[in-house]
Amino acid sequence: MIDFDKRIDRIQTASEKWSKEVLLRKFGRDDLLPFWVADMDFEGPPAVCDALSQRTQGSSYGYEVRPERLSEAIADWYSRRHDWQFSETELCFCPGTLNAISLMIEQHSSEGDGVIVQPPVYFEFQPVIDASNRTVVLNPLKQIEGGYEMDFDDLEIKAADPRNRLLILCSPHNPVGRVWSSDELERLGEICRRHQVMVVADEVHGDFVFPGHVFTPFASISKSFAKNSITCLSPAKTFGIPAASESVVVIPDAELRAQFQRCSERLGLHRVNAFNAVAMLAAYQDGEDWLNQAVAYVARNVELLQNALPDRVPGVRLVAPAATYMVWLDFRSLGLNREQLERMLIQEARMALKSGHSFGPTGDGFARMAIACPRSLLEEAVTRLEQVVRSIGD
């Protein structure tokens, strides 16, 4: 049994999330409880830690090839856990998911073309699109009672514009935590296929889904969807190893895959990091029990917030997630503008959250909070929010 309650000292490492220098630069003070990075504050899977420890005991660190067993382990993982069968030959590797998305934007659109996103959505999509001299096209999610849904009528209009060549699908959705149903994905896929819009599916949170919900990989729905898509996967979020892993890209179409590989090699993105390969193989082969325990623990963290916020912090509403280890918090009933909300969180609550406006114009009044942390940290965060929110009414 893994001790997820254990608090580990990450300040002594080069943790971006806990770095006092980074906190000071981004938030203006270095004494904050950090919940702003989509990162885990748990010890990693024992199998990964053991594999890395054994690898460091070697004495040779020259160029290496990626072990064939890694592709086999990834294909087996998705077949077992998500009923998605794909050939190992369909897999490509890339340093990170954003690298892969950037390559696809470059290959399948021209400068000035549009890339559709569905805000509030992962804030790193926009700078990648901007840096490629493409246009960000917004297809905002619709907020409904208890959560969000896609606006298919608006998507139909945006996809019908021949200048809009790609859609980045965030599934499960970051930050609102939606697990899209197969019916929703099918409707999106049909719209994009009909208008020849390539779907780039960011599914890096697909393994972190709570009980009662089922994650459906977009490309698993049909051969036509698979042919009109690439899928970005990663063990980084699944096993909490973003510093010891790389992105896995599933490209079923042989021509698209060859283009991707040529571009990757031209940019020198195909080199193998021995430690990443070791960590990823150990995670996919022997990390499943750790993952199941981590998901269960974070699900209880969600329950803690569901129970605590209405009574203790009634001015803050939780948009309960079906997946991911982030929660989307609604502060709008407090009546604060953007600057006032940020000042309250940073200066009074002394917490570092990710501001909602980073996720697009519909994120104003919200904040994202990463809750893959020991419960004692989360309880401390609730106490701090309770104190500052109560002071607003005093």
C-alpha positions, 0 to 999 in steps of 0.5 A: 500500500502506497503512503499518499499521505506522506509529505515529501520535501520538493523544495530541495529538488529543482521542482518548478511547482515548489521553487521559491525562485519561480514562485517569487517571479510568477506570483511576487512572493515565495511563501505560497502553498503551490497548487498551480502546476499540473504535477503530483506531490506523491512519491513516484511508482516504486517500479519506476524509482527502482528501475531508474536507480538500477540504471544509474548504477551503470557506467555507460551512458552513450547513445541508445536505441529505444527498447522494442519492449516499450512500444509493446508495453504501451500497446498492451496498456491501451488494449487492456485499459481502454479497449483500443487496439493499435499496431506498435508501428503506429507509434512515434515518440517526441520530447513532449506533447506540445512538440508533437502538436507544434509539428502537426500544426506546421505540417497540416496548415499554412501561416494564417490558417485557423486552429480550433480550440475549446476554451476554457482549455489548457493555456499552452495551446495558444502560444504554440499556435501563435508561434506558428503564425496560425490563428486561434479560433475559439469554439467555447464550451457551454457552461451548464448546470454542474459542468460544461458541454461542447457547442456543436452548432458553433463548431459546425460553423467554425469547421466549415470555414476552409481556413480552419484546418485543425482542431485540438481536442483536449480529452479528458478536458483540462481544466474542467475535468470532462470525460467526453462521451463516445456520442459527443466524440462521434459528433465532433469527429463527424463534423471535422471529417465532413469539413476536412479538419484534422483532429489533434487529440491531446489525451494525456489525462486519459488514464486518470479517470474516476470511478463511474466514468469511461474514457474513450480514445478518439481514434478508437471510435472508427477507422475514418476518425483514426485516419483523420487524427493523431493522438498524443499520449504520455505517462507523464500525468498518468504516473507523475513522471513529467521529468522522466518521460516523453510523449507518445504519438499515435498516427494510424495513417502511414503517410502522416506518420512518415511526414511526422517522422521526417520532420522529427528527425530533421529537427533532431527530436528523435534521440533517445533519453535512456532514463526516460525510456527506462522510466516509461517501460517500468511505468507501463509494465509495473505501475498499474497498481500504483496508478489505481491507488493514486486515482482512488486517493485523488477521488477522495480529495475531490470528495473532501472539496465537495463536502467542505466547500459548500459549508465552509467556503460557500463563495467558492463553487467546485466544478466537480471533475470526472477526470484529471487531478485538477479542479476548476474553482468558480469564485464569481459569486464573490464579486471580485474582478481579476486583480482582486481575486488574484490578490486575495489568493496570493496575498491573503490566502497565500496560495498559488493557483492557476488563474482562470483567465489563462485558459481563455476569456471564459475563464475569468472568475475561475482558478485551476487547482492541482489536487494530487497532493497529500490530504493534509495540504488540501485541508490546509488550503480549504482552511486558508480559503475559508478564512479569507472568504469569511473576511470578505463578508466581515 
